[in-house]
């Protein structure tokens, strides 16, 4: 499956379902993810997410430095992309992730 074939504004739940159809261990290359996230962030505009932004998003989600990304990595990156698309801030996103970790640890 090519990410370019998917609607970039597909809701996360639907994207998750599509990704679950892929074989276990399926991965995506960095450039393909950047292209998809750019279309998701800015729609039909020609704007692109630069490498610095991509690395920051990756680091904020605890994704190791790599050139190949898993389905879960893609979902995490789409989540942060969606947060910024609705004018969220980095501090808000980091606080949200911190709260999620807290809740997961208390279970």
Order of alpha helices (4+ residues) and beta strands (2+ residues): alpha-beta-alpha-alpha-beta-alpha-alpha
